[in-house]
Amino acid sequence: MRSRTIHALLAAVLALASALLINGNSYAQQVAINQGSRAGSPSAGVSSSGDGGGSIEASVTVAYTSPGSTPASQTVTSSAQVVQVPPSCGYKPTYTGPEIAAIYRQEPESFRSAPEDAPGLKPLYSDWEDHAEDTSGKWWRSYCNPSVFPDSQSFVKAQHEFNSNNPTVIWVATDDSPPAPHIDPATLATTVWEGASIPAPTIDYNPKVGSRQATVVGFATWIWTTNNTPRRVQIQATAGSTSVTVTAASTRLDLSAPDSEVDCTGFGIPWTQSNDHLGTNCMIMFTRSSAHLQDSVTPLDASISYTATWTSTTGQAGTLNPLTTTTTTTIPVAEIQTLNTRPTKQP
């Protein structure tokens, strides 16, 4: 008899767990569920549809430090913007008060009156009777969106932390606002970094010969970045109570032309007569003229790769994928022709 009672009780627990959608889906299943329920018109906080999805507005400030020709001529340019960040975890509406009440009233009294410390038997909706007749409010259930995390390990960790510090279900009356979604700092840092519009490098060169300002085949051509090219990038972003700082830096300029490639050891310095004896850390030598190329100019790609790290007000920190900016500058490359002659005996 006792065994039959235990089996009946376990069956009731399993039935209720299934009915109440307790978090038990696999990572892949959670991805499919969340991707199928994304809202279309995001706004600050909860989405305009009120389903707990959508996105959160993050205030972002981006500062660029450009190298300049000397340390004293470095410039800092900053800009402010607002970006949309997908929530990492939060709450979504599920059942009305009467719907939950109907489920609980079908369960055995031994389940509904289980002691608080009984493992696995404590009701999720402990105060369901207080809202049993309320048809306007709703029970909201916690969730974490795996599609915003880089891997299942990060998702499981964030889900565990969120569920450990927040109730699984909450009651939200019709006139109350649901809890603001939670932004994982790694998600916030990744979103603002991947969405950053870092200015592409701009360059100048020497020598510039004649009216076409051409450099010369076989001649060491100095290349340097202008003051509009960022060397360092710092991004500060805040969404809700989560704030992150992304710091990115680069140490060199990479050059690529149809007939030459160079990885500079710096950003170069402008050529001047006084700088000529100092040398430069960025130069390229063209081996062919641009006469055979379109418009008689040689395309030179200049690229800068930034490595980035992030910190947050939560104490979490990490690294981000490198980001590369590239620009193409067309440079006329001329070839100097020489004529060798032999002296004759004739006057």
C-alpha positions in Angstrom: 0.0 0.0 0.0 2.8 2.4 0.9 4.6 1.6 -2.3 1.5 2.3 -4.3 1.1 5.7 -2.6 4.7 6.6 -3.3 4.3 5.7 -7.0 1.1 7.8 -7.2 2.9 10.7 -5.6 5.8 10.5 -8.0 3.5 10.3 -10.9 1.8 13.5 -9.7 5.1 15.2 -9.4 6.1 14.3 -12.9 2.7 15.3 -14.3 2.9 18.7 -12.6 6.5 19.3 -13.7 5.5 18.6 -17.3 2.5 20.8 -17.1 4.3 23.7 -15.6 7.2 23.6 -18.1 10.0 23.3 -15.5 13.4 24.2 -17.1 14.6 20.8 -18.4 15.2 21.3 -22.1 18.5 20.7 -23.7 20.7 23.5 -25.0 19.7 22.7 -28.6 16.0 22.6 -27.7 16.2 25.9 -25.9 17.9 27.5 -28.9 15.1 26.4 -31.2 12.4 27.6 -28.8 13.9 31.0 -28.3 14.7 31.6 -32.0 11.1 30.8 -32.8 9.7 33.3 -30.3 11.8 36.4 -30.9 9.8 39.7 -30.9 10.0 42.0 -33.9 9.8 45.5 -32.5 12.4 46.0 -29.8 12.3 48.7 -27.2 13.9 49.5 -23.9 13.2 46.9 -21.2 10.6 44.3 -22.1 9.6 44.2 -25.8 6.6 46.1 -27.0 4.7 42.8 -27.4 5.0 42.3 -23.6 6.2 38.7 -24.0 9.5 39.2 -22.1 11.6 38.9 -25.3 12.8 41.6 -27.6 15.8 43.6 -26.7 17.2 46.1 -24.3 18.6 49.5 -25.1 22.3 50.0 -24.1 23.9 53.4 -23.8 27.3 53.2 -25.5 30.2 55.6 -25.6 33.1 54.9 -28.0 36.5 56.7 -27.7 39.2 56.5 -30.3 42.8 57.4 -29.7 44.7 58.2 -32.9 48.5 57.9 -33.0 49.5 61.2 -34.6 53.0 62.0 -35.8 54.3 62.4 -32.2 53.0 61.3 -28.8 52.0 64.9 -28.1 49.9 65.0 -31.2 47.7 62.1 -30.3 44.0 62.8 -30.5 41.0 61.3 -28.8 37.6 61.3 -30.5 34.5 60.1 -28.7 30.9 59.4 -29.8 27.7 58.3 -28.0 25.1 55.9 -29.4 22.3 53.5 -28.4 22.4 49.9 -29.4 19.9 47.0 -29.0 21.1 44.1 -26.9 19.2 40.8 -26.6 18.4 39.8 -23.0 20.4 36.9 -21.6 17.8 35.8 -19.0 14.5 37.1 -17.8 10.9 36.2 -17.4 8.1 35.3 -19.9 4.4 35.0 -19.2 2.9 31.5 -19.0 -0.4 30.8 -17.1 -3.3 32.8 -15.6 -4.3 32.3 -12.0 -7.3 30.1 -12.8 -5.2 27.9 -15.1 -2.6 27.2 -12.4 -5.4 26.7 -9.9 -7.0 24.1 -12.1 -3.8 22.1 -12.3 -3.2 22.2 -8.5 -6.7 21.2 -7.7 -6.3 18.0 -9.7 -3.3 16.9 -7.7 -3.4 14.9 -4.4 -3.7 16.8 -1.2 -0.4 15.1 0.0 1.3 17.0 -2.9 -0.3 20.4 -2.4 0.4 20.3 1.4 4.0 18.9 1.2 6.4 20.3 3.7 8.7 23.1 2.6 11.9 21.0 3.1 10.6 18.0 1.2 13.0 17.7 -1.8 11.3 17.9 -5.1 7.9 18.4 -3.6 7.8 22.1 -2.8 5.2 23.7 -5.1 6.6 26.2 -7.6 3.4 28.2 -7.2 3.2 28.2 -3.4 0.7 31.1 -3.3 -1.4 29.9 -6.2 -4.6 30.1 -4.1 -4.2 33.9 -3.7 -4.5 34.3 -7.5 -6.9 31.4 -8.3 -9.7 33.8 -9.5 -7.5 36.4 -11.1 -7.9 36.2 -14.9 -6.1 39.5 -15.7 -2.7 38.8 -14.2 -0.3 36.1 -15.2 2.4 33.8 -13.8 5.8 34.6 -15.4 8.5 31.9 -15.7 12.2 32.4 -15.7 14.2 31.6 -18.9 17.7 32.1 -20.4 18.2 32.5 -24.1 21.0 30.2 -25.3 21.3 31.8 -28.7 23.1 34.8 -27.2 25.8 32.7 -25.6 28.9 31.4 -27.5 28.5 27.8 -26.3 26.4 25.5 -24.1 28.9 25.8 -21.2 28.4 29.6 -21.0 24.6 29.1 -21.3 24.4 26.5 -18.5 26.6 28.6 -16.2 24.5 31.8 -16.7 21.3 29.9 -16.3 22.4 28.3 -13.1 23.5 31.7 -11.7 20.2 33.3 -12.7 18.1 30.6 -11.3 20.1 30.5 -8.1 19.4 34.2 -7.4 15.9 34.6 -8.8 12.6 32.7 -8.3 11.5 30.3 -11.0 8.1 31.8 -11.2 6.6 35.1 -10.2 3.1 36.6 -10.2 2.7 39.8 -12.2 -0.6 41.6 -11.8 -2.2 43.3 -14.8 -1.2 46.8 -13.6 2.4 45.8 -12.6 5.5 45.8 -14.8 7.3 42.5 -15.2 11.0 42.4 -13.9 13.5 43.9 -16.3 15.4 41.3 -18.4 18.9 40.5 -17.3 21.9 41.2 -19.5 24.9 38.9 -19.2 28.1 41.1 -19.2 29.8 38.9 -21.8 26.8 39.2 -24.1 26.8 43.0 -23.7 30.5 43.2 -24.4 30.3 41.0 -27.4 27.3 42.9 -28.9 28.9 46.4 -28.6 32.3 45.2 -29.8 30.9 43.5 -32.9 28.7 46.5 -33.6 31.4 49.1 -33.2 32.1 51.3 -36.2 35.8 51.8 -36.0 37.1 54.2 -38.6 39.2 52.5 -41.3 42.8 53.5 -41.5 43.8 56.5 -43.7 47.4 56.7 -44.9 49.8 59.0 -46.7 53.1 58.2 -48.5 56.4 59.5 -49.8 57.9 60.0 -52.4 55.4 61.9 -54.6 56.9 62.6 -57.9 55.5 64.9 -60.6 51.9 66.0 -61.1 50.6 62.5 -60.5 52.3 62.3 -57.1 53.8 59.0 -58.1 56.2 56.9 -56.1 58.9 54.9 -57.8 59.6 51.3 -58.6 62.3 49.8 -56.4 62.3 52.8 -54.1 61.5 52.4 -50.4 58.2 54.1 -50.1 57.3 55.5 -46.6 53.8 54.8 -45.4 52.2 56.3 -42.3 48.7 56.6 -40.8 47.1 60.0 -40.5 45.6 61.4 -37.4 42.2 59.9 -38.3 43.4 56.4 -37.7 42.6 54.9 -34.2 45.3 53.1 -32.4 43.3 52.4 -29.3 39.5 52.0 -28.9 37.6 52.1 -25.6 33.9 51.3 -25.4 31.8 51.8 -22.3 28.3 50.4 -22.4 25.5 50.2 -19.8 22.2 48.2 -20.1 20.1 48.2 -17.0 22.3 47.4 -14.0 25.1 45.9 -16.2 28.0 47.9 -17.3 31.1 46.8 -19.3 34.3 48.4 -20.6 35.8 47.1 -23.8 39.5 48.0 -24.4 41.0 47.3 -27.8 44.5 48.1 -29.2 46.6 47.6 -32.2 50.4 47.8 -32.6 51.0 47.9 -36.4 49.8 48.5 -39.9 49.7 45.7 -42.5 50.2 46.6 -46.1 49.2 44.5 -49.2 49.7 45.4 -52.9 49.5 43.2 -56.0 53.3 42.9 -56.1 54.3 43.3 -52.4 53.1 42.6 -48.8 54.6 44.1 -45.6 53.7 43.7 -42.0 54.9 46.9 -40.5 56.3 47.1 -36.9 54.3 50.3 -36.2 52.1 52.9 -37.8 54.9 54.7 -39.6 56.0 58.3 -39.3 55.5 61.1 -41.8 58.5 61.6 -44.1 60.3 64.9 -43.5 63.9 65.9 -44.1 64.5 65.8 -40.3 62.8 62.4 -40.0 64.7 60.9 -43.0 67.8 60.1 -40.9 65.7 58.5 -38.2 64.1 55.9 -40.5 60.6 54.5 -40.3 58.9 51.4 -39.0 56.6 51.1 -42.0 57.6 51.1 -45.7 56.9 49.2 -48.8 58.8 48.6 -52.1 56.9 48.3 -55.3 58.5 46.0 -57.9 56.3 46.9 -60.9 54.9 50.2 -62.3 51.2 50.7 -62.3 51.1 51.3 -66.0 49.5 47.9 -66.7 46.8 48.3 -64.0 43.4 49.9 -64.2 43.6 53.7 -64.3 47.4 53.3 -64.1 47.4 53.2 -60.3 48.4 50.4 -57.8 45.8 49.5 -55.1 47.4 49.4 -51.6 45.4 47.8 -48.9 46.1 49.0 -45.4 44.8 47.0 -42.5 44.8 47.3 -38.7 43.8 44.4 -36.4 42.6 45.1 -32.9 42.8 42.7 -30.0 40.1 43.4 -27.3 39.4 42.5 -23.7 36.5 43.5 -21.5 35.8 44.0 -17.8 32.5 44.6 -16.0 31.0 46.0 -12.9 30.1 42.4 -11.9 33.8 41.4 -11.7 33.6 39.2 -14.8 36.1 39.8 -17.6 37.2 38.1 -20.8 38.6 38.4 -24.3 36.8 39.1 -27.6 37.4 38.1 -31.1 39.9 40.3 -33.0 38.5 42.9 -35.4 40.2 44.2 -38.5 39.6 47.4 -40.4 40.8 47.8 -44.0 41.0 50.6 -46.5 42.3 50.7 -50.1 44.4 53.6 -51.4 45.4 53.9 -55.0 49.0 55.0 -55.6 50.6 55.8 -59.0 53.8 53.9 -59.3 56.2 55.1 -61.9 59.3 53.4 -63.4 62.4 55.5 -64.1 64.0 54.6 -67.4 67.7 55.1 -67.8 69.7 55.2 -71.0 73.2 54.0 -71.0 75.5 55.3 -73.8 79.1 54.8 -74.8 81.3 57.7 -75.6 82.6 57.9 -79.2 85.9 59.1 -80.6 84.2 61.5 -83.0 84.1 65.1 -81.8 
